[in-house]
Amino acid sequence: MLTNALRNTARSNILGRFVSSGYHVVVRRHKFCVYRSLRWLETRSSPASDVPFRKQLKDEAKRRKSENNLTDVSSAGRNYHAALDRWELTVGLEIHAQLNTERKLFSEASTLAINQPNTRVSPFDFALPGSQPAFQKGVLLPAIRAALALSCHIQRQSQFDRKHYFYADQPAGYQITQYYHPFATEGAVVLYDYDGIAPEDGDMVQIGIQQVQLEQDTAKTVLQPPSEAMLDFNRVSHPLIEIITLPQIHQPKTAAACVEKIQALLQAVNAVTTGMEFGGLRADVNVSIRRKDTESPSSDDTEDHVPVTLGQRTEIKNLSSIKAVEDAIIAERNRQISVLENGGTIEGETRGWTLGASDTVKLRGKEGEVDYRYMPDPDLRPLFIGDDLVTTLTQSLPELPDQIIAELVGEHGLTIKDAKTLVELDDGERLDYFDLVCEELAVFSHEATESSEAAAERRRKPNVTVANWVLHEMGGLLSARGTIFSPDRVPARDLAYIVMMLESDKITGRTAKQLFARKFDGDEQNIEAIVEGENLQLIPLSDEQYAAMARELLDNSPSMVAQIKKGQTGKLGFFVGQMMRKGEGKVVAQKAEATLRHLLGI
C-alpha cells in the first residue's frame, strides 16, 4: 500500500498532467474518482448515455448498411472494378500482442485481469517521481517463443528506447519500446490456401517479418458516450510484443488471414494471454496504393525493406477483429483510389475505422521519427539473450499448427478443413480430446502397439469417424444445449467405445447418437451396461429381410419409384429413412440403400 505522503505525491503528479492537457479529473472520498466503489481516473462533462457504446456502434453500422442497400450501384460497380484494375494495393501489418506473463514488463505488479480498476499498479506504472523501471526476466520466455514461432533470428543484444508523446493513457509522457534495436528480426509467415488467403495469391504466399520488439502497454480507456472517458491503469506496462511485417501483402483477405495465422502461432506456443476476441491482440494496418502501369519495385529500390516506388501510406489504428482488418483495408483502399482518380493527393496520416463503417476517418497527421524523439532509455541497460536460452526454447517448442494439420491429414486421413477446425477450436482442447479418443480406440482394437502400414491404414477410417463425432456431433449438442466444450462431458473412453461398436456394426448410427447424447447429458452408466441392459446391440437382418422390407415400401409408392428410375436418385433417401424407422434400430443405412438400388436396377 502507498503511504499517505506517496498518495499525495501521486495525485499532484498525475492530476497536474491531466489538468494541463484539458482533462477534468474528479476526486472523491480521497481517491481518484470513486465510481461505483471502484478507483477510477475519470474525465467527464455530461452524464453518460444509458445505451452501451458498442451497441451504439452496431446500431449505426446496421443503419449505414441499410442505406447502402437502398442505393442503385450497378453503373458505379462497373466503374469501381475498372478502377481497381488500375491500382495495386500494398499492406504492412503492425500487430500488438499481450504476452502471457505473471508480472508486468518493468515492475512486479501482477498482470492478472480483474474487474477492479487501478488496483494492480506500481509507482512506476503511475510514473511517480523517483520510480524507475525494473525489467522482469520472465517476460523473455514467451517473447522468444513467439519470435521462434515466426521463424525470426534472435538478436543476442537489444536495447530499449523511449518513444515520446503525451496522451492520457501514457502518464510518463513516453512509451518504452525497442524501435532501433529489437530482440528479434528477419522472420516469415507462410500462408496457405486453407488459411483463407485471396484466390489471387494462389496456393501459398510468404510474408516477411521485419522485426519483433518488446514494449509496454498503455492504460485502458473506457469510453462512456457522449463525452465521458475513464482510465484503468492496471494495463500500463503489461508486456507486449509488436510484430512488424514487410509491406508484401496485396489483398485485404490475405492481410486478414495473416493476422489470424500469426494469432494462431502465438497461441500454439503459449506466448499470449488471449486472442483478438478478448482484446489480447490488436492490429494496425499501413495501406498504400500505386498505379500498376508504373515501374515495379525492385530489390535495388529499397531502404529498410520498403520499396521507394510505393504510394504514400496511411495507418489505421487499433483494429480488434479479423473481419475488421479486411473491412478497414477495403475501405481505405477505396478512399485512396477515389482521391487519386479525382486528381487529389494522399496525405500521410493516422486514420480510424469503426465497426460496420464504409469509410475511414482522419484522426491526426502522421507523426514521423523526429516527432517521437526516440532515444535510448537511460534507466535500462542493454538486453543480452544467451545462446543456451534460445537453444532450450527452440528444442522445447511445441508443434506448430501447420505441422499438426499435415499430421492429421497424412496420418489420420482427415480433410484439410476438418484438420484446421480441430486445431483452431477451444484453444486446442478439442484437438487434445480427439487424440485421447483415438488412443482409446486403438486400445479397444488391440492395435496400440502395432506399427505396420496395414495397422496404420486400419486406424485411418475409425479416426476419420472420431473426427466427425468430435467436431460435428459434439458441436451439434453444444449448440443445442447452449454450452461450451469440456472433455469431461463425454469421456474419451466412452466415445471411443461408441465408435468401435459403430465401426464393427454392433450398433446402428441412430443408436450411437442416442448413446452419445445420453452421456453428454450426464448419464453415468457405462456404455457397455446401457447397450446390454436395453438390448441396443444390433442383430443384423438377413438379405431376405432387407429385400422384403424394401419391396413393401417400393410397392406402396409407385409414383416415387418412377421418379427415381427417371434419374431423381436423391429421393432414394426417403426410402432409406423409412426402412430405418421400420427396422427400429436394426437397419444399417448403407445396406438399406444398396438393397434399394439393387431392386430398382440403378
N, C-alpha and C positions, 0 to 999 in steps of 0.2 A: 504494500500500500504506500502511496505517496504521503509524505508528511504535509502538514498544512502549509508550511513555507513553500514546499515544492509545488503544491497545488496552485498557490497564488502566483508563483512564477509562471507556471504553465498557462494559467488563464491570461495573464498580462501579455505573454508572448504570442499566443495563438489569437486572442481577441484583437490584438494590435494588427496582426496580419490581415484578419478578415475585415475589420472596420476600415482599414486603409484601402481595401480593394472594393469598397462599396457594399459589403455584406453587412446585414443587420443580424447580430448574434444575440440571442436571448439567454439570459442566465436565470435559472430558477432554483430555489432551495439549495443554493451554494454549489450547484452542479451546472454542467454545460447543457442547458435546456432540457430539463427533465420532461420527457414526453412519454406519457403513459407509464410512468415509474421507471423508464429506462433512460440512460445517459446518452444524449444526442447533441451533436452540433447542428444547429438549425438556422436557416435563413428563411424569412417569411415576410410577406407584405399583405396577404389576404388569406382567409380560410381556404383549406384545400377542398377540392371537389369531392363529392361523395362517390363519383364514378372512378374506379381504378384506372390508372394511366394506361396500362396495357389494353384494357377493354376499349378505351377511347381510340387507341391506335387501330385496333381490329375493326371497330365500327367505321372509322374513317376509311380504312382500306376497302371495306365492303362497299361503301358509298361510291368511292372512286371507280371501283371495278364495275359497278352497276352503270355509272355514267359512261364509262368507256364502251360497254357492251351496246349502248344505245347509238353509238356513232357509226356511220357508214364509212368504212375504211378500205373499200375494195380498190379504188384507184390509188389511195395513199399506200396501200400494201404493196402494190407493184413498184411504186417509186422507192419505198423503203428497201425492198430486196435489191433493187438496182443499185442503190447507194451502198449497201453492204458489200456488194461485189467489187466496189471501187476502193475499199479501205481494208487494211489489215489491223486487227486488234492485237495488242500486246499487254500482258498482265504479269505483274510480280506480286507475290504474297508476303505479308509480314504476320506471322501467327504467334500470338502470346498464349502460353500455357502455364497454368499454376502447377508447380512441382509438388509431388507427394512427399512432404516432409513434416516432421513434428514441430520444428521451430522455424522462425522467420529467417530471412536471409542475413540480417545484420543485428539480430537480437535474440534473446532466449524466450521471447514471448511465444505462446502457443499459436499454431495455425488452425487449431480445431475450430470448425464452424459452429457457432452458437447463435441463438436468437437475441442475445443481449448485446446491443451495440456498445462500442468503446469500452470493453472490459478486458480485451486481450491485446493490450498495448504496453509498450515500454517507453521510457523517456525519449529514446532515440526516435521512436515512431511518431511522437508528437513534435519532434525537432526542438526539444527543450535545450536551452543554453547549457553548454558544457557536456552534453551527451555525445557519444561517439559510436560509430558502427563497430560491431564485433562479428566478423564473418563466422558463420556456422558451417563447420566442415561437412556435416551430414548432408548438406544441400548438394554436394558434388555427386553423390551416388546416383540419385535419379537423373540428374542433369547429364552425366556421362552416359548412362544407359540410353537416354533419349538420343544423344548425338550418335552413338554407335548404331542405334536402330535406323538412323538416317544416313548411314554409311559415311559419316564425317571423319575427318582427321582431327584427333585430339591434340591441341597445342600444349606443349609442355610448360609454357609460361604465357599467362594472360594478365590483363590489367583492368581495373575498374576506373570508369570515367564519370564525371559529373555532367549531366545534361541540364543546363539552367533554363528554367521557365517558372513562372508563378501561376498557379491555379489553385482553386480552393481545396482540391483533393490531394495536394502535394505541399504539406506545411513547411518543408525545408527550403522551398524555392528552387530545388533541383532534384533530379532523379539519378540514382546511381545505376549505371549500366556498363556495357563493355563495347563501346562504339568502335574504337580503333583497334583493340587487341582482344577479340573474342576467344573463348576457350575451345571452340570447335569451328572448323571451316571445311569447305570443298566436299560436300556430301551430294546425295542424289536420291530422288524418289522415283521408282518405276511404277507407272500406272498401266494397267491392262484394260482390255475392253470390258471385262467383268467388273472393273471398278467404276464403270459408268462414264468413261471419257466420251467426248463427242465423236460421232462416226467419222468426221473429217480427219481425226488423228489416227485412224487405223486401229490395229490390234494392240499397239503398245506405244507409249511415249515416256521419255525420261526427262524429269525436271531437276535441274541443278539446285543444290542448296549452297548459297554463298557463305553463310555463317550462322552459328547458333551462339547466342550470348546470354549471360546471366543478367538479370536486372530486378529491381524491386517494384512491386505493385503499388498502386495508389489507393487512397481511401475510396470507399464505395459511396457514390452519390445516389440518394433515393429521391426521385422527383415526385412531388405531390402537386399536380396541376391545380390552379392555373399558374401559380408563381411562388411555390414553396420548394425548398430543397433541403435535405438533411444529409449529414455526413457521418459515416461509420468508419472509424479509424482502425477497426480490427483487421482490415485487409492491407493496411500500409505495411510495406516491406515483406509481404508474402512473396516467397521466391518465385520468380518467373523465368522461363526461357523464351527468348524471342527467336523465331526461326525465319530467316530471310531467304526467299528463293530468288533465283535468277529470273529475269524477265523473259521467260521462254514459253509462256502459256498464251495460246491464241484463240481459245474458245471458252466462253463462260462456263459451259458444262464441265469442261476439263478442269477449270480452276476450282469449281465446287468439289469435283472428285479428288483433286489433290489435297484440299483441306481435310476431306473425310478420310483419305488414306493416311495422312500424317497423324490425325487424331487416333486412328486405329493402331498405328505403330507405337505411339506413345503409351496407349493403354495396354498394349500387349506386353511391354516391358515394365509395366507398373511405375511409369515415370510421372504420371499426372494424377490429380485428385479425381476430377470428373471431366466429362466432355462438354461440348457446346451447350447441350440441353440444360445443364445446371450451372452454366456460367464459368466453368473451369477453363475454357478455351475461347479466345476471341480472335478475329481476323481483320486485318486491314488490307485493302487491295489497292495497288497502284495501276492505273489504267491509262493507256495512251493508244492513239491510232495513227497510222501512216498510210499514204496512198500506195496501192500495190504497184503502180507503174513507176515508182521511184526506185533508186538503186537499192538492192538488197543489202542488209548488214553483212559485213564480213569480219573475220577474226582480226583483221588489221585495224578495223574502225572501232576498237573497244578501249575503254578505260574503266578499270574497276568492273569489268564484266558487262558494262552497259553499252550497247551499240549507239554510236552518236547519231545514227540516222533515224532513231525512234522519234516519235512525236512528243510534244510536251505532255508530261504525265500529271494526273491529278490523283489524290489519295482519298479513299473512302474509309472512314474510321469505324471501329467497334461493331463489326457485323457478328451477330451472335447465333447464327444457324447456317447450315449448309445451303439451304434454299436461298437465304438472304444473300450469300456470296454470289450465287449465279444471277439472281434478280438485280442486285445492285450493279454488277458489271454490265449487264444488258442495258440498264437504264443510263449509265454513264457513257457507254459506247454510243448509244443512240443520240445522247445530248451532244457529244463531241462531233459526231458526223453531221448533225443538223447545223451546229455552229460553223463548221468549216465549209459545208456545202453552201452556206449563205454568206460566205466571204468574211466570217469572223475569225478570231484567233482564240486559242485555248490558253487560259491563264493557269500557272502553277498554283494550286490551292488545295486546301483540305475541304472535303465535302462530306455531307451526311446523307443517310438514307434510312427511311423508316419502313416498318412492316407494311407491305401492300402498296407502297408508293410506286408511281411510274416514272418519277424524276428524282434526281439527286439535288441537294440544296447546298449552297456555299456556306461554309462555317467560318473560314478565315483564310487569309492569304497564306501560301505555303512558306513555312519558315525553313531557312537553309541552315547549313552547318554553322555559319558565323553567328546567326541569330541565337542559337542554343549555347554558344560559348563553351563548347566541350573543353574539358581539361582533366588531367589525371587527378583522381581523388587523393588528396594529401594524407587522409586518415587511414588509407588502406594500402597494405603492401601488395606487391605483385602476387598473383596466384600461381603456384607451382603444382603440377599434376605429374605424379611419378609413373613410370612405365609399368611397375608392378601392379598398381591400382587399375590401370587401363587393361592390362592382360587378364587380371582376375575377373573384372566385369565383363570382358569380352567372352571369356570361357563360360561364364555363368548366365549369359543372356538366353532367355527362353526362345522357343521357336517363334518366328515372325509369321504374320497372317498368310503371306504368300506360300511359305513353306508348308503350313498346315493345310491350306487349300489343295496344294499339289498332292499331299499325302492322302487326303480324303478322297480325291478324285482317282488317284492312281492305285492306292492300296484297298480302298473300301468301295470303289465303284460309284461314288456319288456324282451327281451332276454338279457342275461348277456353281450353279445358282444355289442348290441346297448346301453345298460346302461353304460358300461365302456367308449364307444366312446363319449357319451353325457357328461360324467363327465370330460373327458380329452380335449375336443375341445375348442379352443378360450378362454382359461383361465377361463372356467366356464360360459361364456356368452351364449353359445348355450344351456346349461342346464337351465339357468335363463329364456331364451326365451321359451323353452319347458314348463316350469312351468306356464308362463304367458298365453300361448296358451291354456293349459289345464284348467286354471281358467276361461278364457273367454268362452271356450266350455261348461263348467259346467253351466255358467250363461245362455247361449243360451238354454241349455237342461233343465233349471229350476230345477237343482239338486244341486246347490251350497251349500244349507243348509241341504240336506238330509244326514243322517249318517247311514242308514240301509245297511245291506250287499247287498241287491238287488240293491240299488242305486250305491254302490261301484262297483259291478260287471258290471252294465250298463255303467259305465265310463271306465272300463278297455279297451274294444275294441277300442273306439274312441281315447283313449290315446296312444294305440299302433299305430294307424293310424297317430296321431300327431307326434310321434317319427319318423315314416317313412318319413314324409314330412320335418321335421326339419333337419334330418340327410341326407337323400338321395336326395329328390327333391331339397332342398335348396343347398346341396353340389354340385349337378349336375349343377345348374345355376351358382354358384360361380366359378366353374371350367371353364364352358363355357365362362363366361364373364371376366374371369381373374381378379377377385376382391376378397376382403376379407369380412368376415361376419360382418353384422351390424343388430341389431334387428329392425332398422328403415326401412330396405329395404322392408319388408312385415310386416306391423303392426300386432301384435299378434291377435288383434280382427279380422282382415281380414282373416288370416289363419284359425282361429277358425270357422269363418262363412263358409269358403270353406269346411272344414272337416265336419261341421254339415250338410251342404246340400248334400255332397257326401255320408255320412253315412245314411241319410234319403232318399236316391235315388231320390233327387231332381235335381241332375246334374250327368253326367257321369264322369268317371275318366279322360277322354280326355278333357272335358270342365274344370274340376278342374285344370288340369295342365296349360291350356291356361290362366285361370284367375290368377293363381299364378305367371306365367311368366309376365303377364301384370303389376301386382302390383310390382313385382321385378324390372321391367324396368322403373318404375316411373309413371304409370297411377294413377292419383289422384282421379278418381271416386271411390265411394264406391262399394263394391261387389254387393249389392242388386240392385243398379242402373244399373250396367253393365248387370246383368242377366236378369232383366226385360226389359231394353231398347233394348237388342239384342236378346230377345226371346231365351235365352240359357237354360231355365228351362226344365228339362226332362219331356216329355209327354210319359208315359210308353206305349210300344206297347203291344198288346194283345198276348196271347199264339198262336193264329192262325196266327198272323202276323210274329212272330218269326219262326214258323214252315214253313210258306210259303217261307220266305227268305232263310231258311236253306236248304229246298228241292231244290230250284233253284240252289244254289251253289253246292250241292252234285251231282245233275244230270249232271252238266257241267264238273265234274272231276271224272269220274268213276274209273280211274286208281288209283287215290289217295285214293278214298274210299276203294278200295280193299286192299291197303297197310295198312290202318288204321284197317280194320277188321282182318288183319293178325297179329296185335299187335303193329304196329308203331303208337301208340296213340299220340306221340309227334307232328305228322303232323296235329293234331286237331287244333292247334293254328293258322294254316294258314286260316282255315275256320272262326275261331272266328274273326281274323283280317279283313277278307273280309266282314263279317256281320257288323262289327262296322263302316267300311268305307261306306258301302252301306246304313246303317241306319242314317248316318250324325248326330251323336251325340245323337241318341235316343236309341241306343242299349247298354245294360249292359253286360259286358263281361261274368260274371258268368252265367247269364240267357241264353246267347247265347251258351255257352259251354254245359250247361245242356240240351238244346234243341237238339243240335247236337248229344250228347251221346244217347239221347232217340231215335232219328231217326235211328241211326246206331246200336242200340242194344248193346252198350258196357258200 
